[in-house]
């Protein structure tokens, strides 16, 4: 089996080349529209990418949603995805989006530690429950925040979206020339091989690559938690529900806490 093909997304999604420009446009419009309720570039460490953006609702926040971006741990940043805070903010929640050091400058276990630090800084700014979500590689990092070794006391739920939950298949991909995964890191950084310390709900698009459906199901079975296959959605639009306060995805994140 060709693992590079199994974990390729853009090649199987029509119009994917135009999406980054659209995301950047929507993200900038959301930030600009929020005005002073957009607190940008809050440092959680000394490095350039160790910063987060915090978006606040009009009233006192009911809690904090954290969104961790994807990009196979090698691409994108928080500024690309600001618009995904819209649904939570409209529901009266604060939403934090951290950047983190990318490969090859950082190994995946270092990114995990950075996200834990980012969440601690964001949670110090906002009272109430903390919910952590993220997409693809960010779904992996969100899932790691639900594991016993990185679980923060106020984290009520993790909602990994299209997560990479078992990293072993990535050893067979060309991207590992940049990620530098080895057997030890696969074992310690695969959420599906760790114990869950809070509530969890796994989310994945019904039209995603089979490998991502396998990853999502593997995590839901390992954690004995619900998983939702969002019919008709692919790897890049499965996150769009985060923009809308009444979406099923936002409901899975925020309801019942």
N, C-alpha and C positions, 0 to 999 in steps of 0.2 A: 504494500500500500504506500502511495506517495503522500507523505505527511505534509509536504509543502502545499500540495493541491488540496488536501483535506482541510487545512486551516487558512486557505485563501478565501477572502470575502469579496473584494472589489471585482474580481474577474467574473463573479457570478451574479452581480447586481447591476442592472442596467442603469446608466446615468450616474454611476458612483463618482466619476471624475469631477462632476459639477457640485457635489455635495459639500466639500470643504468651504468653498466660497459662500454657499448658502448658510452654513452654520456660523461662519464668522460674521455675516451680515446680521443674522438674527441675534447673535450674542451681543454685538455692539448696540443694537437697538434696545435690547432689554436693559443693559447697563445704563445707557443714557436716559432711558425713560424712568429709571428708579431714582435718579438724582442722589440726594444725600443718604438714601437708604441703601446705597451700594457702597460698602466699605472695601476698598480695593487694596491688594498688596499687603495684607497683614502677615508679618514675618512669623514663622514658627521655627526658624533655624537660620544659620548664618549664610547658607548658600543661596545663589540666585533663584533657584526653583523652589526653595523651601518657603513658600508664601501661599496664602489663600485669599480668596475673595468671599466676603460675607454679605448676603443680601437679606434685608430685613423687611418684615411686613409693616403695615401702618400702625398697628397696635402692638402691645407687648407680645412677643412670640410665645406660641404654645409649646414650642420645642425646637429642636434643631435637626434638620435633614442634611446629611453630608453626601455629596455626589463625587465619586472618584472617576476621573476620565480614563478612557482606554487608549489604544494605540500600540498594542503588543509591548508595552513597557518601553517603547523606543520612540514614540511620536506623540504629538499634540500637547496641549496645555490647558489650564483652566479657562483662559480667555476664549477658547473656541466654543465653550459649552455653557456660557452664562445663562442662556435662554432656558436651559433645563431646570433652572431654579423657579421658573414662573409658576408652576402648579403648586408647589409648596408655599411660596410666598402668598399666593392668592388664598390659600387655605389658612393663613395666619401663622405659618411656621417660618423661621429663619432657615436659610440654606447656605451652606459653606461649600465652596469648590476649591480644593487644594491642587496645586501643582506638586510635582515631586521629581527628583533627579532621575534621569532616564539612563538606560543602558546605551553604551557600555560604561559610562561613568559610574554607574551604580549597579550592584547585583540586586536580584529581586528581594532577597531578605533585607537589604538596606532600604529599599522602597517601602517594604512593610513597616519597618520601624519609623520611617519618615511619616507615613500616613497616620500611624498611632500618635505621633507627636502633634501633627496637624489637628487631629480631632481633639486632643487635650486642650490646645490653644483655643479652638473654636468653641468648645463646650464651656470654657471659662467665661466666654462672652455672652452665652445664652443659657438661661435656666430651662429646666424641664427635660423630658426624655430626649434621647439621641437615637436617630435612625440612620443607618449607613447603607447607601446604595452605590452602585458603580457599574460600569459597562465593560464587558470583555476583559482586558487586562485589569481595568478598574473594578470589574466584577470580582476578579480574583482577590484584589486588595481589599475590597469591601467584605468579602467572605472571610478573609484572614482576621478582620476586626471582630468577627463573631466567634473566633476560636478561643479556647481557654487561655492560650498564652498571650493574647493581645486584647482581651475583652476589657473594655472600660466599664466601671460600675454603672453608669447611667445609660449604657447602650441597651435599648429595649428590643431592637430588631435589626437584622441585616437583610437586605433585599438585593442579592447579586443578580445582575441582568446579563444574560449570555456569558456566564463566568467561565474562566479557565480554571477548573477545579482540581484536576489531576494533571500535573505538569509533565509526566513521563513521556507522552507522545511528542512533546516539543524537542526532546533530545534528538529526534530524527529529522528536524527541520533545519534549513539554512539559517533561520533567524537565531539559532543557538550559537552561531559564530559571534553574535553580538551579545546575547543574553548570558552566555557562559554557565548555563545550568549544568549541574553534575548530580550524581545519584543522591548525595547527601541533601542538597538543596531541594531536589524533587520531593524527598521524603518530608522534610520539615516545612516546606512552603506550599504543599498541596493541601488546600482546605479539606478535600475529601478524605484525607488521611489524618485529620485532626478532629478533636471533640468540639462540639458546639456548646456555647455558654449562654445563649440567649435565643429568642424567637428568630425564625428565619423563614423566608419565602423566596423561592428561586423563580426567576422569570426568563423566558426565552422565546424567540420568534418561531412560529410554525414553519416558516419558509427559510430558515437558516440552514447552513451547511450541516450535514449529518453529524459531523464531529462536535459541533456546539450543542446539538440536541443531546448527544451522548454525554457531554460534559455536565449539562444541566441536570439530566436525570441521575447521573452518577452522584452528584452532590446531594440531591434531594433524598436519594436512597441512603447515602452514608449518614446523613443527618436526620433521617426520618421526619422530614418537614415537607410542607406543600410545595408543589411546583406548578407553574402555569405556562402552557404553550399558547402563546398569543397568535391565533390563527392568521395566516396570510402575511405576517410581518417578517422582514428580513433583518440581517444583522445591523443595518444602519438606521432603520426606522422603528425598531423595537423600543427605542428610548424616547420616542416622540411623546408618549403619554405623560412624561414628566412635565411637559409644558402646560398641561391642562388639569385644573383642580378636581374635576369630576371623573377623571380617567380611572380605569380599572387598576392601572399601575400605581398611580398616586394613592388610591384606596388601599392597595396591598401594603404600601409603605407606611401610611399614617393612621389608618383606622384601627380602632380597638386598643389604643394605648392609654 
